[in-house]
């Protein structure tokens, strides 16, 4: 009776041994695969660490370059003020004291000098505003955008009495942000809508919003000159203009200021347009303070 059990035990041991050897081989293969993947992961991690270091280095270089640019802009703008005041002052004195002795062509030249000096002054002011924004911290609180927009419209109607657009303001929700900065954003956007729709027989401006999961998107739409979408990437750069200064006055800094302010709030700005069929500018601001 003992021999069959002994044979069975031997067969069982052989089967278990075979299964154990097979499992051991499978485990060895899995270990080799794990080691291979671990080696790949380590190499990928090294590459990622290198890329992060490079990005950090480039970010630091970009930040330093931006600070240098801001300082340069600030100092140059201040340095320009004195000679600009002198040019403007001398031109006005000559025009007033010797105006009767000047030929009509000379009077026109002096008027042109004074007008250009005024434009240069506006440009310097805008450059200084742009430069200061880089150092200015946003003071976050609840902002009534609808109240702010209606204030902007009232002020522009006084400043631009000859421009009488039909304006539609839809209900606009409040948003966390810096009121003074956001006032500048909507002042620039709405004044642009006034300006670029002014040559239409029936200028129209619409201001409204729509919501996204984590943001409110405000828009300012007009039926004015519009722009070619092929050049939309140039809109928010300093001194980038899609219309000549002879067509519409401006310094080419306003939209760059808008982008910088919106970026400080953790938002984004973009535009859509069509030549001679108007433009719509969008400002997305997060629902939670940045």
Protein Blocks (a to p, Z undefined) as FASTA:
>chain_A
ZZmmmmmmmmmmmmmmmmmmmmmmmmmmmmmmmmmmmmmmmmmmmmmmmmmmmmmmmmmm
mmmmmmmmmmmmmmmmmmmmmmmmmmmmmmmmmmmmmmmmpcfklmmmmmmmmmmmmmmm
mmmmmmmmmmmmmmpccddddddfklmmmmmmmmmmmmmmmbccdddddddddddddfkl
mmmmmmmmmmmmmmmmmmpmbdcddddddddfkbccdddddfblbpafklmmmmmpghia
fbdfklpgcehlmmmmmmmmmmmnopacdddddehiapaddddddfbdZZ
